[in-house]
């Protein structure tokens, strides 16, 4: 995917929460877990999370410039398995010509240790420290990062064991990604609303229906209804519902979309393979 229009473009490679769902009843929306590509106007690809969607993304990136070294940047929201389980299959990590930088809320050494943990015997045949690509690790706390004219910032979210969202701003246009958060804590709610204010594209956790949420307090996720409220209160132009529950079929997702559009008309579903310009 390229971004030659002067805009940022976000593409969804994994939209499912908790666990991959390869069943035919949900392949319209997609069954891979969290992974997004943010293509900058200059052509550089930034990556959010490394769920199972990282496997097809890595293959696509390798085909895009097979003879050219890649300098890739992966912004991790947190380390629950559905957000990192595709990294052992991320093809660019297997080339010594490439460099991959991992960003997270943890100290650099902690990030390295966590990623090593899922690639140790007996869980995986190749250990993380044997991967040929050059790897580096960066803490994102209270820092912003610039890629050309694009600024990337993080903000804290209310989720078990900690989580962060990211905003990407290019020439005043803003993309905000906030998955894996639970509303209800005034401090965290305020942080999210400040980060989301005026976003052109707002991607929010919407794992539960309002009825389901009554049985899932404390699980660290939001509802489609709560997502529409955030979009309305922050003046977002487009809302994209994300982190779809593994039990949710395509038909169920369409029902949720219709209900959400009654509250916020410019609502869309995160669909694997689809792109949105910012």
N, C-alpha and C positions, 0 to 999 in steps of 0.2 A: 504494500500500500504506500502511495506517496501523497504528499500534501503540497501540490503545486499551485493552489488557489490563493495563497497568502493567508490561509486560515489554519488553525490547529484542527486536527481530525482525530477523533477517538474511535477505535474499533474494538469490538467485544470478541475476545477469543474464549472466554469462559464466564458464564453468568449464574451458575448454580451455586447454592450454598451447601455446606456440610459434607456432601459426598457426591461423586459423579453419578449421573443417572443416564445410562446409555439406552434406555427403553424407547421403543418406537412412539409411545404416547406423548413424549416430551421432546422429540427431536426438532420440532418446529422452532421452539425457543432455544433449545440447546441443553446439553447435559454435562459439559465440562465445568469444572470449578474455577473460581475467580482468576481471571487474567485479562488485562486490558492493554492496548497499545495506544499511546498518544503520539501521533506523528506531528512534528513541528513544521512550520512553514518552510524552514530551511531543509527539511528532509530527515532530520534526526528522529529516531524512534526512542521514546521513553516508555517504560513498562511499569504497570501497576500490578503487583502480586504475581505469584508463580504457581497458581493452581494447575489443574490438568490442562487448561487451555494454553499453558506455556509450551507444551509439546508441539502442537501445530504452528504456534507463533514462531518458535525457534526454527522449525523447518522452513517456514516462509522467509524468515530473515536470512537464513543460510543460502537460499536459492536466489534471493534478491541481488546479492553481490558476492558470488562464490569465490572470487579471487581477491577480494578486498577485506582487510582486517576490519573488524567491527568494534566500536567503542559503545558498549551498552550500559544502560543505567536502569536498575530495577528498584522501584520504590515499594517496600514491603509495609503493609498496614499493621500486620502482627504475624504470629507464627502458628496459629491454629492450622491444622494439617491441610484443610481445603484451600489454604492460601499459599502453600509452599510445596505441595506434593508433586507438582509437575516439574520442579527444578531439576531433579535427577535426569530428566528426559529432554532438557533444554539444549538443543544441538549446539548453539554457539559456545557452550561451556567446554566442549570437547575439541576445540581448536586452539592451539598455542598462539595463533595470530590474533586472537580476540582478547579484549579486556572487558570485564564485567564488574560494575560497581553496585553493591547492595546498600540501600539506605533503609534505616529502621530507627525505632525509638531506643534500641539497646546500644550499649557501648560496642565499638567495633569488634572487640574480642568475643563478646557475648554473642553477637550475630553470627560470627564464624562458627562458634561452638554449637549453636542451635542448628545451623544448616548442616554441619558435620553429623549431627545426631541422627538424622533420618537416612544417612548414607553410610551406616556402619554395619559390620557383620552382626547378625545374619539378615539384616533387612534389605541390603542392596549389595550387588557384587562389586561396584566401583566406589571406593571411598572418596569423600569430597576433596580431601587434600591431594588426591592423585589427578584431579581434573586438570587438563592442560592449559586452559585459559588463565590469563592473569586475573586475579580476584582482589578486590579491595572492599572495605566496609566503612560506612560513614554513619554517624549519629545525626538525626535530623532535628533534634530538640532545639527550639528557639533559633533556627537557622533558615535561611532562604538560599536557593540555588538558582543560578542563571545559566541558561542554554541559549546563546544568542540573545534575542529580545524576549525570551520566555522566562518567567520567574516561577519557581516551584516552591511552595510552602506547605508545612504540615500543621495539623491541629489535632488535639486530643479528642478521643471519643469514649463514651461510656460503654465499656465492654469488659467481660471477665478477663483478667490478666493483662489488660491494657490494649489499646489499639489507637491508630491515628488515621485521619483522612488527609487528602492532599488537594491543593488548589493549584491550577496551572493558568497563569495570566499572561496573555500576549497582546500588547498594544491596547490594554483596557478590557479585552474580552476574556472572560473567566470560565473555566471548566472546574467543577468541584466534584470530588468523589468522596463519599462518606458511606461506606458499607460497615456492617457489624457495629451498630450502635443501638442503644436502648434509651428512648426518651424518658423523662421523669426526674432527672437530676438537674436542678436549675442552673448550676454552674456549667455543666457539660452542654445543656441545651443552649445556653447563651453563647458558648464557644462555637457551636455548630452554626447558629444563626448568623453570627458575625462573619464566619468564613464563607457562608453561602450567599450573603447579601449581594443581590444584583447579578447572580451567575447567569450566563447565557445557557449553559447546560449544567444541570444539577442531577447527579447520579446518587440515589439514596437506597439504603437498605429497606426492603419491603417484604421480608420473609413471611410474616404472618398476616392473617386476616384479623380484624378487631376481635372477632369471637375466639380465635385461637390464642390470641395474646393473653386472654384472661387465664389461660392454663400455663403460660410460659413466662410469667414475670421472672426477671433475673437471668434469663437466657442470653441477654445481650443483643436482641434484635428488635426491629421496628415493624410497623404495619403499613400497608398501602395508604391507609387513612392518615396516619401520622406523617407520612412522607408528603402527602398533598398539603397538609397544614404548614409544614416547613417551607414548601415551595411558595405557597400563598403569602406567608409572612415575610419572606425574604425577597420577594419580587423577582423570582427566577423566571426566565423566559421559557425554558423547557425542562420538564421533570422526566427522568428515566428511572423506572423501578428496577431494582437489582437484588441479587442474592436470593434467587428463587428457591423456595423450599423443595427438597428432593421429592416430596410426595405430589408435587403440583404438575398436572398434565397440561398440554397446550390448551385444551378446552377450558380448564380452570383458570389459566393465566389470562385468557381472553375475557372471562367474566370479571376478573379483578381489574383489568384494564378499563372495561366499560364503567365499572363502579367508580374508579379513580377519576375518570374523565368528567364525571358529573360534578366532582369537587374542584378539579383543576384540568381544564380542557386540553392543555398542551402536555399531556402525560403520554409516555411511551413505555414499552417494555424493553429491557435490555435483551437483545436477541443475538445469539452467537453468529458472527460473520457480518453483522451490520455495522455501519459507520455513521457518525454524526459530526458535522462540521461545526466549529465554534467561531 
